[in-house]
């Protein structure tokens, strides 16, 4: 006898993070993300999104 497991619940994908205006690090990460997107490297796009999120979090103004 085969039993089925329960449903799989997936989270809604996160929106792409916006770089913080006036921040050179955020701007560089955004440029890198767009270059990666242009060349079709979506794994690197995802990596850049993670870096932008980490860099532009609530503590951003104290780190820049």
PDB file of N, CA, C and O in Angstrom, chain B, residues numbered from 101:
ATOM      1  N   UNK B 101       0.848  -1.181   0.000  1.00  0.00           N
ATOM      2  CA  UNK B 101       0.000   0.000   0.000  1.00  0.00           C
ATOM      3  C   UNK B 101       0.893   1.244   0.000  1.00  0.00           C
ATOM      4  O   UNK B 101       1.878   1.315   0.735  1.00  0.00           O
ATOM      5  N   UNK B 102       0.537   2.211  -0.825  1.00  0.00           N
ATOM      6  CA  UNK B 102       1.294   3.462  -0.923  1.00  0.00           C
ATOM      7  C   UNK B 102       0.464   4.576  -0.294  1.00  0.00           C
ATOM      8  O   UNK B 102      -0.734   4.698  -0.553  1.00  0.00           O
ATOM      9  N   UNK B 103       1.108   5.372   0.521  1.00  0.00           N
ATOM     10  CA  UNK B 103       0.415   6.516   1.111  1.00  0.00           C
ATOM     11  C   UNK B 103       1.036   7.795   0.584  1.00  0.00           C
ATOM     12  O   UNK B 103       2.233   7.857   0.303  1.00  0.00           O
ATOM     13  N   UNK B 104       0.223   8.783   0.459  1.00  0.00           N
ATOM     14  CA  UNK B 104       0.707  10.083  -0.004  1.00  0.00           C
ATOM     15  C   UNK B 104       1.006  10.961   1.205  1.00  0.00           C
ATOM     16  O   UNK B 104       0.291  10.932   2.206  1.00  0.00           O
ATOM     17  N   UNK B 105       2.053  11.727   1.092  1.00  0.00           N
ATOM     18  CA  UNK B 105       2.358  12.677   2.158  1.00  0.00           C
ATOM     19  C   UNK B 105       1.460  13.896   2.003  1.00  0.00           C
ATOM     20  O   UNK B 105       0.781  14.058   0.988  1.00  0.00           O
ATOM     21  N   UNK B 106       1.464  14.740   3.008  1.00  0.00           N
ATOM     22  CA  UNK B 106       0.637  15.945   2.976  1.00  0.00           C
ATOM     23  C   UNK B 106       1.120  16.931   1.925  1.00  0.00           C
ATOM     24  O   UNK B 106       2.145  16.712   1.280  1.00  0.00           O
ATOM     25  N   UNK B 107       0.384  18.005   1.759  1.00  0.00           N
ATOM     26  CA  UNK B 107       0.747  18.994   0.740  1.00  0.00           C
ATOM     27  C   UNK B 107       2.052  19.710   1.087  1.00  0.00           C
ATOM     28  O   UNK B 107       2.439  19.821   2.250  1.00  0.00           O
ATOM     29  N   UNK B 108       2.698  20.177   0.060  1.00  0.00           N
ATOM     30  CA  UNK B 108       3.922  20.959   0.225  1.00  0.00           C
ATOM     31  C   UNK B 108       3.532  22.433   0.195  1.00  0.00           C
ATOM     32  O   UNK B 108       2.828  22.877  -0.712  1.00  0.00           O
ATOM     33  N   UNK B 109       3.991  23.185   1.188  1.00  0.00           N
ATOM     34  CA  UNK B 109       3.688  24.615   1.256  1.00  0.00           C
ATOM     35  C   UNK B 109       4.958  25.401   0.969  1.00  0.00           C
ATOM     36  O   UNK B 109       5.952  25.275   1.684  1.00  0.00           O
ATOM     37  N   UNK B 110       4.919  26.202  -0.068  1.00  0.00           N
ATOM     38  CA  UNK B 110       6.071  27.012  -0.444  1.00  0.00           C
ATOM     39  C   UNK B 110       5.795  28.471  -0.118  1.00  0.00           C
ATOM     40  O   UNK B 110       4.665  28.941  -0.251  1.00  0.00           O
ATOM     41  N   UNK B 111       6.820  29.177   0.304  1.00  0.00           N
ATOM     42  CA  UNK B 111       6.687  30.614   0.554  1.00  0.00           C
ATOM     43  C   UNK B 111       6.646  31.361  -0.768  1.00  0.00           C
ATOM     44  O   UNK B 111       7.161  30.885  -1.780  1.00  0.00           O
ATOM     45  N   UNK B 112       6.040  32.514  -0.748  1.00  0.00           N
ATOM     46  CA  UNK B 112       6.055  33.389  -1.912  1.00  0.00           C
ATOM     47  C   UNK B 112       7.489  33.868  -2.124  1.00  0.00           C
ATOM     48  O   UNK B 112       8.147  34.257  -1.160  1.00  0.00           O
ATOM     49  N   UNK B 113       7.985  33.850  -3.346  1.00  0.00           N
ATOM     50  CA  UNK B 113       9.357  34.328  -3.573  1.00  0.00           C
ATOM     51  C   UNK B 113       9.516  35.777  -3.113  1.00  0.00           C
ATOM     52  O   UNK B 113       8.597  36.586  -3.238  1.00  0.00           O
ATOM     53  N   UNK B 114      10.681  36.082  -2.588  1.00  0.00           N
ATOM     54  CA  UNK B 114      10.962  37.447  -2.143  1.00  0.00           C
ATOM     55  C   UNK B 114      11.089  38.370  -3.351  1.00  0.00           C
ATOM     56  O   UNK B 114      11.555  37.969  -4.418  1.00  0.00           O
ATOM     57  N   UNK B 115      10.666  39.604  -3.157  1.00  0.00           N
ATOM     58  CA  UNK B 115      10.873  40.611  -4.199  1.00  0.00           C
ATOM     59  C   UNK B 115      12.363  40.922  -4.267  1.00  0.00           C
ATOM     60  O   UNK B 115      13.082  40.772  -3.280  1.00  0.00           O
ATOM     61  N   UNK B 116      12.809  41.347  -5.411  1.00  0.00           N
ATOM     62  CA  UNK B 116      14.216  41.695  -5.566  1.00  0.00           C
ATOM     63  C   UNK B 116      14.504  42.943  -4.724  1.00  0.00           C
ATOM     64  O   UNK B 116      13.770  43.927  -4.817  1.00  0.00           O
ATOM     65  N   UNK B 117      15.554  42.916  -3.912  1.00  0.00           N
ATOM     66  CA  UNK B 117      15.848  44.061  -3.051  1.00  0.00           C
ATOM     67  C   UNK B 117      16.337  45.267  -3.841  1.00  0.00           C
ATOM     68  O   UNK B 117      17.041  45.129  -4.842  1.00  0.00           O
ATOM     69  N   UNK B 118      15.958  46.435  -3.382  1.00  0.00           N
ATOM     70  CA  UNK B 118      16.414  47.677  -4.005  1.00  0.00           C
ATOM     71  C   UNK B 118      17.675  48.149  -3.290  1.00  0.00           C
ATOM     72  O   UNK B 118      17.731  48.123  -2.061  1.00  0.00           O
ATOM     73  N   UNK B 119      18.679  48.577  -4.036  1.00  0.00           N
ATOM     74  CA  UNK B 119      19.873  49.120  -3.388  1.00  0.00           C
ATOM     75  C   UNK B 119      19.540  50.437  -2.692  1.00  0.00           C
ATOM     76  O   UNK B 119      18.670  51.181  -3.144  1.00  0.00           O
ATOM     77  N   UNK B 120      20.225  50.718  -1.608  1.00  0.00           N
ATOM     78  CA  UNK B 120      20.021  51.968  -0.879  1.00  0.00           C
ATOM     79  C   UNK B 120      20.678  53.088  -1.670  1.00  0.00           C
ATOM     80  O   UNK B 120      21.857  53.006  -2.014  1.00  0.00           O
ATOM     81  N   UNK B 121      19.911  54.135  -1.957  1.00  0.00           N
ATOM     82  CA  UNK B 121      20.422  55.271  -2.718  1.00  0.00           C
ATOM     83  C   UNK B 121      21.612  55.923  -2.047  1.00  0.00           C
ATOM     84  O   UNK B 121      21.622  56.101  -0.829  1.00  0.00           O
ATOM     85  N   UNK B 122      22.609  56.277  -2.828  1.00  0.00           N
ATOM     86  CA  UNK B 122      23.780  56.972  -2.308  1.00  0.00           C
ATOM     87  C   UNK B 122      24.840  56.061  -1.706  1.00  0.00           C
ATOM     88  O   UNK B 122      25.867  56.542  -1.228  1.00  0.00           O
ATOM     89  N   UNK B 123      24.606  54.757  -1.723  1.00  0.00           N
ATOM     90  CA  UNK B 123      25.569  53.810  -1.148  1.00  0.00           C
ATOM     91  C   UNK B 123      26.374  53.187  -2.289  1.00  0.00           C
ATOM     92  O   UNK B 123      25.810  52.547  -3.176  1.00  0.00           O
ATOM     93  N   UNK B 124      27.690  53.378  -2.261  1.00  0.00           N
ATOM     94  CA  UNK B 124      28.553  52.838  -3.311  1.00  0.00           C
ATOM     95  C   UNK B 124      28.548  51.314  -3.343  1.00  0.00           C
ATOM     96  O   UNK B 124      28.605  50.720  -4.419  1.00  0.00           O
ATOM     97  N   UNK B 125      28.480  50.675  -2.177  1.00  0.00           N
ATOM     98  CA  UNK B 125      28.466  49.207  -2.121  1.00  0.00           C
ATOM     99  C   UNK B 125      27.183  48.676  -2.752  1.00  0.00           C
ATOM    100  O   UNK B 125      27.225  47.756  -3.570  1.00  0.00           O
ATOM    101  N   UNK B 126      26.045  49.252  -2.374  1.00  0.00           N
ATOM    102  CA  UNK B 126      24.768  48.834  -2.953  1.00  0.00           C
ATOM    103  C   UNK B 126      24.767  49.043  -4.466  1.00  0.00           C
ATOM    104  O   UNK B 126      24.288  48.187  -5.210  1.00  0.00           O
ATOM    105  N   UNK B 127      25.295  50.164  -4.919  1.00  0.00           N
ATOM    106  CA  UNK B 127      25.332  50.463  -6.351  1.00  0.00           C
ATOM    107  C   UNK B 127      26.188  49.441  -7.090  1.00  0.00           C
ATOM    108  O   UNK B 127      25.814  48.989  -8.173  1.00  0.00           O
ATOM    109  N   UNK B 128      27.333  49.073  -6.517  1.00  0.00           N
ATOM    110  CA  UNK B 128      28.213  48.090  -7.158  1.00  0.00           C
ATOM    111  C   UNK B 128      27.531  46.724  -7.220  1.00  0.00           C
ATOM    112  O   UNK B 128      27.621  46.030  -8.232  1.00  0.00           O
ATOM    113  N   UNK B 129      26.854  46.340  -6.144  1.00  0.00           N
ATOM    114  CA  UNK B 129      26.145  45.064  -6.135  1.00  0.00           C
ATOM    115  C   UNK B 129      25.009  45.059  -7.159  1.00  0.00           C
ATOM    116  O   UNK B 129      24.769  44.046  -7.816  1.00  0.00           O
ATOM    117  N   UNK B 130      24.313  46.184  -7.294  1.00  0.00           N
ATOM    118  CA  UNK B 130      23.220  46.274  -8.272  1.00  0.00           C
ATOM    119  C   UNK B 130      23.766  46.192  -9.702  1.00  0.00           C
ATOM    120  O   UNK B 130      23.156  45.553 -10.559  1.00  0.00           O
ATOM    121  N   UNK B 131      24.900  46.830  -9.961  1.00  0.00           N
ATOM    122  CA  UNK B 131      25.515  46.736 -11.295  1.00  0.00           C
ATOM    123  C   UNK B 131      25.931  45.298 -11.594  1.00  0.00           C
ATOM    124  O   UNK B 131      25.720  44.791 -12.696  1.00  0.00           O
ATOM    125  N   UNK B 132      26.521  44.659 -10.600  1.00  0.00           N
ATOM    126  CA  UNK B 132      26.949  43.268 -10.756  1.00  0.00           C
ATOM    127  C   UNK B 132      25.729  42.377 -11.020  1.00  0.00           C
ATOM    128  O   UNK B 132      25.778  41.494 -11.876  1.00  0.00           O
ATOM    129  N   UNK B 133      24.656  42.605 -10.297  1.00  0.00           N
ATOM    130  CA  UNK B 133      23.432  41.822 -10.484  1.00  0.00           C
ATOM    131  C   UNK B 133      22.906  41.972 -11.906  1.00  0.00           C
ATOM    132  O   UNK B 133      22.525  40.984 -12.533  1.00  0.00           O
ATOM    133  N   UNK B 134      22.883  43.194 -12.417  1.00  0.00           N
ATOM    134  CA  UNK B 134      22.372  43.417 -13.774  1.00  0.00           C
ATOM    135  C   UNK B 134      23.274  42.794 -14.831  1.00  0.00           C
ATOM    136  O   UNK B 134      22.786  42.275 -15.835  1.00  0.00           O
ATOM    137  N   UNK B 135      24.577  42.842 -14.614  1.00  0.00           N
ATOM    138  CA  UNK B 135      25.504  42.192 -15.550  1.00  0.00           C
ATOM    139  C   UNK B 135      25.275  40.678 -15.542  1.00  0.00           C
ATOM    140  O   UNK B 135      25.262  40.040 -16.594  1.00  0.00           O
ATOM    141  N   UNK B 136      25.096  40.120 -14.361  1.00  0.00           N
ATOM    142  CA  UNK B 136      24.833  38.684 -14.256  1.00  0.00           C
ATOM    143  C   UNK B 136      23.518  38.317 -14.949  1.00  0.00           C
ATOM    144  O   UNK B 136      23.430  37.291 -15.623  1.00  0.00           O
ATOM    145  N   UNK B 137      22.515  39.150 -14.780  1.00  0.00           N
ATOM    146  CA  UNK B 137      21.228  38.897 -15.433  1.00  0.00           C
ATOM    147  C   UNK B 137      21.400  38.956 -16.956  1.00  0.00           C
ATOM    148  O   UNK B 137      20.854  38.127 -17.683  1.00  0.00           O
ATOM    149  N   UNK B 138      22.164  39.945 -17.425  1.00  0.00           N
ATOM    150  CA  UNK B 138      22.383  40.113 -18.861  1.00  0.00           C
ATOM    151  C   UNK B 138      23.064  38.892 -19.471  1.00  0.00           C
ATOM    152  O   UNK B 138      22.764  38.503 -20.600  1.00  0.00           O
ATOM    153  N   UNK B 139      23.983  38.289 -18.715  1.00  0.00           N
ATOM    154  CA  UNK B 139      24.698  37.120 -19.228  1.00  0.00           C
ATOM    155  C   UNK B 139      23.979  35.806 -18.932  1.00  0.00           C
ATOM    156  O   UNK B 139      24.452  34.736 -19.315  1.00  0.00           O
ATOM    157  N   UNK B 140      22.834  35.888 -18.250  1.00  0.00           N
ATOM    158  CA  UNK B 140      22.037  34.700 -17.985  1.00  0.00           C
ATOM    159  C   UNK B 140      22.468  33.885 -16.781  1.00  0.00           C
ATOM    160  O   UNK B 140      22.027  32.748 -16.617  1.00  0.00           O
ATOM    161  N   UNK B 141      23.327  34.448 -15.932  1.00  0.00           N
ATOM    162  CA  UNK B 141      23.795  33.741 -14.739  1.00  0.00           C
ATOM    163  C   UNK B 141      22.845  34.033 -13.575  1.00  0.00           C
ATOM    164  O   UNK B 141      23.134  34.874 -12.723  1.00  0.00           O
ATOM    165  N   UNK B 142      21.714  33.331 -13.549  1.00  0.00           N
ATOM    166  CA  UNK B 142      20.687  33.610 -12.546  1.00  0.00           C
ATOM    167  C   UNK B 142      21.107  33.183 -11.145  1.00  0.00           C
ATOM    168  O   UNK B 142      20.584  33.708 -10.162  1.00  0.00           O
ATOM    169  N   UNK B 143      22.038  32.244 -11.036  1.00  0.00           N
ATOM    170  CA  UNK B 143      22.566  31.889  -9.723  1.00  0.00           C
ATOM    171  C   UNK B 143      23.322  33.076  -9.126  1.00  0.00           C
ATOM    172  O   UNK B 143      23.187  33.369  -7.939  1.00  0.00           O
ATOM    173  N   UNK B 144      24.109  33.748  -9.945  1.00  0.00           N
ATOM    174  CA  UNK B 144      24.845  34.928  -9.479  1.00  0.00           C
ATOM    175  C   UNK B 144      23.894  36.085  -9.201  1.00  0.00           C
ATOM    176  O   UNK B 144      24.154  36.888  -8.305  1.00  0.00           O
ATOM    177  N   UNK B 145      22.794  36.188  -9.950  1.00  0.00           N
ATOM    178  CA  UNK B 145      21.767  37.209  -9.665  1.00  0.00           C
ATOM    179  C   UNK B 145      21.212  36.968  -8.268  1.00  0.00           C
ATOM    180  O   UNK B 145      21.073  37.903  -7.480  1.00  0.00           O
ATOM    181  N   UNK B 146      20.896  35.720  -7.965  1.00  0.00           N
ATOM    182  CA  UNK B 146      20.381  35.364  -6.646  1.00  0.00           C
ATOM    183  C   UNK B 146      21.403  35.693  -5.555  1.00  0.00           C
ATOM    184  O   UNK B 146      21.044  36.217  -4.501  1.00  0.00           O
ATOM    185  N   UNK B 147      22.672  35.383  -5.813  1.00  0.00           N
ATOM    186  CA  UNK B 147      23.734  35.696  -4.846  1.00  0.00           C
ATOM    187  C   UNK B 147      23.820  37.203  -4.602  1.00  0.00           C
ATOM    188  O   UNK B 147      23.970  37.643  -3.462  1.00  0.00           O
ATOM    189  N   UNK B 148      23.726  37.988  -5.670  1.00  0.00           N
ATOM    190  CA  UNK B 148      23.780  39.443  -5.524  1.00  0.00           C
ATOM    191  C   UNK B 148      22.588  39.940  -4.721  1.00  0.00           C
ATOM    192  O   UNK B 148      22.732  40.839  -3.892  1.00  0.00           O
ATOM    193  N   UNK B 149      21.412  39.367  -4.956  1.00  0.00           N
ATOM    194  CA  UNK B 149      20.227  39.758  -4.179  1.00  0.00           C
ATOM    195  C   UNK B 149      20.437  39.492  -2.697  1.00  0.00           C
ATOM    196  O   UNK B 149      20.060  40.310  -1.857  1.00  0.00           O
ATOM    197  N   UNK B 150      21.036  38.357  -2.374  1.00  0.00           N
ATOM    198  CA  UNK B 150      21.316  38.040  -0.968  1.00  0.00           C
ATOM    199  C   UNK B 150      22.283  39.057  -0.385  1.00  0.00           C
ATOM    200  O   UNK B 150      22.083  39.537   0.731  1.00  0.00           O
ATOM    201  N   UNK B 151      23.328  39.386  -1.131  1.00  0.00           N
ATOM    202  CA  UNK B 151      24.310  40.365  -0.637  1.00  0.00           C
ATOM    203  C   UNK B 151      23.673  41.744  -0.439  1.00  0.00           C
ATOM    204  O   UNK B 151      23.957  42.421   0.550  1.00  0.00           O
ATOM    205  N   UNK B 152      22.822  42.158  -1.366  1.00  0.00           N
ATOM    206  CA  UNK B 152      22.144  43.457  -1.213  1.00  0.00           C
ATOM    207  C   UNK B 152      21.250  43.432   0.013  1.00  0.00           C
ATOM    208  O   UNK B 152      21.230  44.397   0.777  1.00  0.00           O
ATOM    209  N   UNK B 153      20.509  42.345   0.220  1.00  0.00           N
ATOM    210  CA  UNK B 153      19.647  42.242   1.404  1.00  0.00           C
ATOM    211  C   UNK B 153      20.462  42.324   2.681  1.00  0.00           C
ATOM    212  O   UNK B 153      20.094  43.031   3.619  1.00  0.00           O
ATOM    213  N   UNK B 154      21.570  41.598   2.714  1.00  0.00           N
ATOM    214  CA  UNK B 154      22.421  41.607   3.916  1.00  0.00           C
ATOM    215  C   UNK B 154      23.011  42.993   4.153  1.00  0.00           C
ATOM    216  O   UNK B 154      23.071  43.468   5.287  1.00  0.00           O
ATOM    217  N   UNK B 155      23.441  43.628   3.085  1.00  0.00           N
ATOM    218  CA  UNK B 155      24.098  44.929   3.229  1.00  0.00           C
ATOM    219  C   UNK B 155      23.107  46.047   3.537  1.00  0.00           C
ATOM    220  O   UNK B 155      23.429  46.967   4.290  1.00  0.00           O
ATOM    221  N   UNK B 156      21.909  45.979   2.964  1.00  0.00           N
ATOM    222  CA  UNK B 156      20.978  47.098   3.099  1.00  0.00           C
ATOM    223  C   UNK B 156      19.903  46.856   4.151  1.00  0.00           C
ATOM    224  O   UNK B 156      18.818  47.433   4.076  1.00  0.00           O
ATOM    225  N   UNK B 157      20.198  46.012   5.126  1.00  0.00           N
ATOM    226  CA  UNK B 157      19.253  45.740   6.208  1.00  0.00           C
ATOM    227  C   UNK B 157      19.121  46.933   7.153  1.00  0.00           C
ATOM    228  O   UNK B 157      19.616  48.021   6.861  1.00  0.00           O
ATOM    229  N   UNK B 158      18.450  46.721   8.287  1.00  0.00           N
ATOM    230  CA  UNK B 158      18.169  47.799   9.238  1.00  0.00           C
ATOM    231  C   UNK B 158      19.415  48.519   9.755  1.00  0.00           C
ATOM    232  O   UNK B 158      19.347  49.693  10.119  1.00  0.00           O
ATOM    233  N   UNK B 159      20.531  47.832   9.786  1.00  0.00           N
ATOM    234  CA  UNK B 159      21.761  48.441  10.306  1.00  0.00           C
ATOM    235  C   UNK B 159      22.537  49.189   9.231  1.00  0.00           C
ATOM    236  O   UNK B 159      23.633  49.679   9.504  1.00  0.00           O
ATOM    237  N   UNK B 160      22.011  49.289   8.040  1.00  0.00           N
ATOM    238  CA  UNK B 160      22.747  49.837   6.893  1.00  0.00           C
ATOM    239  C   UNK B 160      23.400  51.177   7.194  1.00  0.00           C
ATOM    240  O   UNK B 160      24.587  51.356   6.924  1.00  0.00           O
ATOM    241  N   UNK B 161      22.675  52.085   7.726  1.00  0.00           N
ATOM    242  CA  UNK B 161      23.205  53.442   7.909  1.00  0.00           C
ATOM    243  C   UNK B 161      24.386  53.478   8.879  1.00  0.00           C
ATOM    244  O   UNK B 161      25.218  54.382   8.805  1.00  0.00           O
ATOM    245  N   UNK B 162      24.463  52.519   9.774  1.00  0.00           N
ATOM    246  CA  UNK B 162      25.579  52.487  10.716  1.00  0.00           C
ATOM    247  C   UNK B 162      26.809  51.829  10.110  1.00  0.00           C
ATOM    248  O   UNK B 162      27.922  52.043  10.592  1.00  0.00           O
ATOM    249  N   UNK B 163      26.627  51.021   9.048  1.00  0.00           N
ATOM    250  CA  UNK B 163      27.758  50.301   8.449  1.00  0.00           C
ATOM    251  C   UNK B 163      28.388  51.059   7.297  1.00  0.00           C
ATOM    252  O   UNK B 163      29.521  50.757   6.925  1.00  0.00           O
ATOM    253  N   UNK B 164      27.699  52.029   6.720  1.00  0.00           N
ATOM    254  CA  UNK B 164      28.240  52.702   5.544  1.00  0.00           C
ATOM    255  C   UNK B 164      28.903  54.003   5.930  1.00  0.00           C
ATOM    256  O   UNK B 164      29.420  54.712   5.066  1.00  0.00           O
TER     257      UNK B 164
END
